[in-house]
Amino acid sequence: MTDVLESLHLQHAEQIIIASIIANPSVADNVANILKPADFYDEVYSYIYGILLDLSSDFFILLKLFF
C-alpha cells in the first residue's frame, strides 16, 4: 500500500513540475539545474520533461499566444 501511495505522490509531483514549466517557461532553466529527465519516476513524464527542456523559449511564447 505504501508503494502505491508513494508512486501516486511522485506522479502528482511530476505533473506539477511539467505544468509549472508549461505555465511559466522561465522556470525551466532553474528546474533543469535540479532535475534531469532520468530523475522522474514515470517514463512518460520523463519524456515530456525532456522535450520541454529541449524546446526553445520562443516556442512557449507562441504557445501562450494561442492557448
Rosetta blueprint (number, residue, H / E / L):
1 M L
2 T H
3 D H
4 V H
5 L H
6 E H
7 S H
8 L H
9 H H
10 L H
11 Q H
12 H H
13 A H
14 E H
15 Q H
16 I H
17 I H
18 I H
19 A H
20 S H
21 I H
22 I H
23 A H
24 N L
25 P H
26 S H
27 V H
28 A H
29 D H
30 N H
31 V H
32 A H
33 N L
34 I L
35 L L
36 K L
37 P H
38 A H
39 D H
40 F L
41 Y L
42 D L
43 E H
44 V H
45 Y H
46 S H
47 Y H
48 I H
49 Y H
50 G H
51 I H
52 L H
53 L H
54 D H
55 L L
56 S L
57 S H
58 D H
59 F H
60 F H
61 I H
62 L H
63 L H
64 K H
65 L H
66 F H
67 F L
